[in-house]
Amino acid sequence: MSDSKGDQISTTANAIGPIKLNPFQQVMALWEEAEPYNAGAVFQLRGRANFEALQGAIQESCQEAGLGKLLLDRKRRSYEYKPIETIRLEAIQSGDRVLDTLGAFLTEQVKLPFPLSPHHPVKWFVIDDLRSESHFLVLVWRHFIADGVSIRLLLRRVFARYFGTASAPPRTSLRMHPPDYGEVMKSHYRRLGYIRTLARACRLYGRLRYVYRLPESIDRGAGSRVLLFDTPQHFLLRLTAACRRRRVSVNDAFLTTLGAAMARITPSRKLERRRRGLALAAAVDLRQVAPKQLSDCFGLFVGHWVTLLNDPDSGDFDAMLDEVVRQTRVEKGEKRFGGPEWDFLTVLLLRRWLGAKEDRSWYRKVYPFSAGLSYIKMRSSEFPGGRGKVLACFPIPPTGPALPLVVSPATVDDQLKLTAVYREAALSDSQVRTLMDLFLTRLEHFSKGDD
């Protein structure tokens, strides 16, 4: 579905020493042993693509940052980057509907494992869309090496060159070798308290025994699929205005609406006696816990919190929103999502000491989430020369072994785009499209004050 285009440019990435995997990265490395764990992103840019300029910008930016050939040492739980000769940019052939073309292409890419031999950990693609007079830059990367914020830090350098503003690059350098994760988080761990954090984790584990777990069937398929969705003009402006009136965050509105939509497509408690609620996971950037040490680092610094909906069948959207707001304010206020990753450490200890085989069914029993939310907010002006040129973004978060579905809203200025990544074994294409229709319809009602 793609073809190489243009001459590949040689580069020599700056070599740095080994980087120690943090606890979440170690677990992701375990997940990769079962199936690929790739993340992605699509950026819509104004005008036709300048292939040579874009390829040169990618090459030079990676060379400057030291993002070269990835070597993963699983035994020592570390990785490092070595010099690389070529970085490929490939052109994708567009179909009639560019979002459908991108969705099908990304579905293929997230399922493809990266090679076992040393390789560049980011795949780069570009596609022209003649209908909108724009082009799309597509990235797919091994998720354990970088989160979405890290990719945007790299793209600031790429776009500065591509848009011809390299004379005014970002002020800070991009640190490929982050500080020791344990040392950075030590003071925060102490503030939260190890015993209290462990007690909360145990209570959460108990409460998760009584939430609904979507059944899976391997006959439907074993991988993930990607769907991309647009929103009507001025949709985001109406939504943010409604959130200000209700004194809630946009993320609160997204979480509540996702919970309400999941409640509509899953069996009620009358049909499923064990169902007492739904559990939603929300991704959080851990850089806010240690902004001085991590703000300019290229790596993976992701936490999460769990939102529990105890009565999803009530149909009372306002009550559900109030409960979501209460839970998220507690999490944000105490920053508990940055606590010691007891669940990740437990997985590692079971693997190393007891030889436990953790497959997908095991994860789904331990973490019976119905869906996950990953909300991304950015402005085009954060990219040098990007104002008016970076039009939109579609994040592609992986589902991982515990999530049947991840919905990722992303805003660039006043544009809102949506991505749904789902496990074929848990949900069908029609179910996900129905859920996204419910999601958008409920958000529209909320924006108009109809709830």
SVG drawing of the C-alpha trace seen along z (x, -y; Angstrom):
<svg xmlns="http://www.w3.org/2000/svg" viewBox="-33 -32 61 52">
<polyline fill="none" stroke="black" stroke-width="0.4" points="0.0,0.0 3.0,-2.2 6.1,-2.8 9.5,-4.3 10.1,-7.6 13.2,-9.6 16.8,-9.0 17.5,-8.1 19.9,-10.4 22.7,-9.0 23.1,-10.3 25.1,-9.4 23.1,-9.7 24.8,-10.8 25.5,-7.7 24.6,-7.8 24.9,-5.3 22.3,-2.7 19.0,-4.0 17.4,-2.1 13.8,-1.0 11.4,-2.5 8.7,-0.1 6.0,-0.9 8.6,-0.5 9.6,2.9 5.9,4.1 5.5,2.8 8.6,4.8 6.9,7.9 3.7,7.1 5.7,6.9 6.7,10.5 3.1,11.5 2.2,9.1 3.3,5.7 2.7,2.7 2.9,-0.2 1.6,-3.8 1.0,-6.3 0.0,-9.8 -1.3,-11.6 -0.8,-15.3 -2.7,-17.2 -0.6,-19.9 -1.6,-22.7 -0.8,-22.4 0.8,-19.7 3.7,-17.7 7.3,-18.6 8.7,-15.1 12.4,-16.0 12.1,-18.9 10.2,-16.7 12.6,-13.8 15.5,-16.1 13.8,-17.7 13.2,-14.3 16.8,-13.1 18.4,-16.2 16.2,-16.5 16.8,-12.8 20.5,-13.3 20.6,-16.4 18.6,-14.7 20.6,-11.4 17.5,-9.3 19.3,-6.6 19.2,-2.8 17.5,-1.2 19.1,1.6 17.0,3.2 18.8,5.3 16.0,7.3 18.3,9.0 19.7,5.8 16.4,4.0 17.9,1.1 18.1,-0.3 20.3,-2.7 20.6,-4.4 23.4,-3.9 24.4,-5.6 22.1,-4.8 22.8,-5.2 19.3,-5.8 15.9,-6.9 13.0,-6.2 10.1,-8.4 7.5,-6.6 4.6,-7.9 1.1,-6.4 -1.2,-6.1 -4.4,-7.9 -7.9,-6.6 -11.2,-8.4 -11.7,-9.0 -8.4,-9.9 -9.6,-9.1 -10.7,-5.6 -7.3,-5.2 -5.4,-6.2 -7.5,-4.0 -6.9,-0.9 -3.2,-1.7 -2.7,-2.4 -4.6,0.9 -1.9,2.7 1.0,0.8 0.0,1.2 -0.1,5.0 3.4,5.1 6.2,5.9 9.4,4.0 12.5,6.1 14.5,8.0 17.7,6.5 18.7,2.9 16.4,0.4 15.1,-3.1 12.1,-3.0 9.9,-5.4 8.3,-4.8 7.5,-7.9 4.9,-8.2 3.2,-11.0 0.0,-11.1 -1.4,-14.0 -5.1,-14.7 -6.1,-16.6 -9.6,-17.3 -8.6,-19.3 -5.4,-20.8 -3.5,-19.3 -1.2,-16.4 -0.8,-14.1 2.4,-13.1 2.0,-9.6 4.2,-8.3 4.2,-4.8 6.6,-4.0 7.5,-1.4 5.5,-2.8 7.9,-1.8 10.5,-4.3 8.3,-7.4 5.0,-8.8 3.0,-11.3 4.6,-14.3 8.0,-13.1 7.0,-12.7 5.6,-16.3 9.0,-17.5 10.7,-15.8 8.2,-17.2 8.9,-20.7 12.4,-20.3 11.1,-18.5 8.5,-21.2 10.9,-24.1 13.0,-22.8 10.2,-21.8 8.3,-25.1 11.6,-27.0 11.9,-28.4 15.0,-26.4 16.7,-29.7 14.4,-29.9 14.4,-26.3 13.0,-25.4 15.0,-26.9 15.6,-23.7 17.5,-20.7 15.8,-17.3 17.3,-15.0 17.4,-11.4 18.9,-10.2 16.4,-11.1 17.4,-11.2 16.9,-8.1 13.1,-7.6 13.3,-6.3 15.3,-9.3 13.1,-11.8 9.9,-10.3 11.4,-9.5 10.1,-12.7 6.7,-12.3 6.5,-8.7 7.3,-9.7 4.7,-12.4 2.0,-10.0 3.2,-7.3 4.0,-3.8 1.6,-2.1 -1.3,-4.4 -0.7,-3.9 -0.6,-0.1 -3.8,-0.2 -5.5,-2.3 -4.3,0.2 -5.8,3.1 -9.1,1.3 -9.3,0.6 -8.5,4.2 -11.4,5.3 -13.8,2.8 -12.8,3.9 -14.1,7.4 -17.6,6.1 -17.4,4.2 -18.5,5.4 -15.8,7.1 -16.5,7.2 -16.4,10.8 -13.9,11.6 -13.9,14.2 -10.7,15.1 -12.9,16.0 -13.4,12.3 -9.7,11.6 -6.7,11.1 -5.5,7.6 -6.6,4.0 -8.3,1.8 -8.2,-2.0 -11.0,-4.3 -10.7,-8.1 -13.6,-10.5 -14.1,-14.2 -16.4,-16.6 -18.6,-19.4 -17.4,-22.9 -17.3,-24.9 -18.1,-21.7 -15.2,-22.2 -16.0,-25.9 -19.6,-24.9 -18.3,-22.1 -15.7,-24.3 -18.3,-27.0 -20.7,-24.4 -17.9,-23.1 -17.2,-26.6 -20.9,-27.1 -20.9,-23.8 -17.5,-24.5 -16.2,-21.1 -13.2,-20.3 -13.4,-19.1 -11.7,-15.9 -14.6,-15.4 -17.1,-15.7 -15.3,-13.2 -15.0,-10.7 -18.6,-11.0 -19.8,-10.8 -17.6,-7.7 -19.1,-6.0 -22.7,-6.9 -22.0,-5.5 -20.5,-2.3 -23.5,-1.8 -25.7,-1.9 -23.8,0.8 -23.2,3.2 -25.9,5.3 -27.8,3.8 -27.5,5.2 -30.9,6.9 -29.3,9.0 -25.8,9.3 -26.2,9.9 -22.5,9.4 -22.4,6.0 -22.5,3.4 -20.6,0.7 -18.1,-0.2 -14.4,-1.0 -12.7,-3.6 -8.9,-4.2 -7.6,-7.7 -4.0,-8.3 -2.0,-11.0 1.3,-12.8 3.6,-12.3 5.7,-15.3 3.4,-17.4 4.7,-15.6 8.4,-16.5 8.3,-19.3 11.8,-20.5 13.4,-17.1 11.2,-15.7 9.8,-18.5 12.5,-18.2 13.0,-14.5 12.4,-12.0 11.0,-8.8 7.9,-7.3 6.4,-9.1 2.7,-8.0 0.5,-7.3 -3.2,-6.6 -6.2,-6.8 -9.3,-4.7 -12.8,-6.2 -15.6,-3.9 -19.2,-4.4 -21.3,-2.7 -24.7,-3.1 -24.2,-3.4 -27.8,-2.2 -29.5,-5.1 -29.4,-7.3 -28.8,-10.3 -26.1,-12.1 -25.8,-15.0 -25.3,-12.6 -22.7,-10.6 -20.9,-13.9 -20.9,-14.9 -19.3,-11.6 -16.7,-11.8 -15.8,-15.3 -15.5,-14.3 -13.1,-11.4 -10.9,-13.3 -10.5,-16.3 -9.3,-13.9 -6.8,-12.4 -5.6,-15.7 -5.4,-17.3 -3.3,-14.5 -1.6,-13.5 -2.1,-9.9 -1.7,-8.8 2.0,-9.5 2.3,-7.0 4.4,-3.9 3.3,-1.6 2.3,1.3 0.3,3.0 3.2,2.8 5.7,4.0 3.4,6.9 3.4,8.1 7.2,7.9 7.7,9.8 5.2,12.6 7.1,12.9 10.6,13.0 10.1,14.9 7.2,17.2 7.4,17.6 3.8,16.6 2.5,16.6 0.5,13.4 -1.6,13.6 -4.4,11.3 -7.1,13.2 -5.1,12.8 -4.8,9.0 -8.5,8.7 -9.4,10.5 -7.1,8.3 -7.9,5.1 -11.5,5.4 -11.7,2.0 -14.5,1.3 -12.6,-1.4 -9.8,-4.0 -9.6,-7.7 -6.5,-9.5 -7.2,-13.3 -4.6,-15.3 -4.7,-19.1 -2.3,-21.3 -2.0,-24.5 -0.4,-24.9 1.8,-27.7 3.7,-25.2 5.4,-24.1 7.8,-26.7 6.2,-28.0 3.2,-25.8 0.5,-28.5 -2.0,-28.1 0.0,-25.1 -0.6,-22.4 -4.3,-21.9 -5.2,-18.8 -4.0,-15.7 -5.2,-12.1 -3.4,-10.2 -3.2,-6.4 -2.9,-4.9 -2.5,-1.1 -5.1,0.9 -2.6,3.0 -3.6,6.3 -6.1,4.8 -8.2,2.5 -10.8,3.5 -11.2,-0.1 -9.3,-3.4 -11.0,-6.6 -8.6,-9.5 -10.0,-13.0 -7.3,-15.5 -7.6,-19.3 -5.4,-21.6 -6.6,-25.2 -10.4,-25.0 -10.3,-21.7 -11.4,-18.4 -10.6,-15.0 -11.4,-11.6 -9.7,-8.2 -11.1,-4.9 -8.7,-1.9 -10.4,1.3 -9.7,5.0 -11.4,7.1 -11.9,9.9 -14.0,7.7 -16.0,5.3 -17.2,5.3 -16.8,2.4 -20.5,1.7 -20.5,1.6 -17.6,-0.9 -19.2,-3.1 -22.5,-3.0 -20.6,-3.9 -18.9,-6.9 -22.2,-8.1 -23.6,-8.0 -20.5,-9.7 -20.8,-12.6 -24.5,-12.9 -24.3,-13.0 -21.5,-15.6 -23.7,-17.7 -26.6,-17.6 -24.3,-18.5 -23.0,-21.5 -26.5,-22.7 -27.5,-22.3 -30.1,-19.7 -29.1,-17.3"/>
</svg>
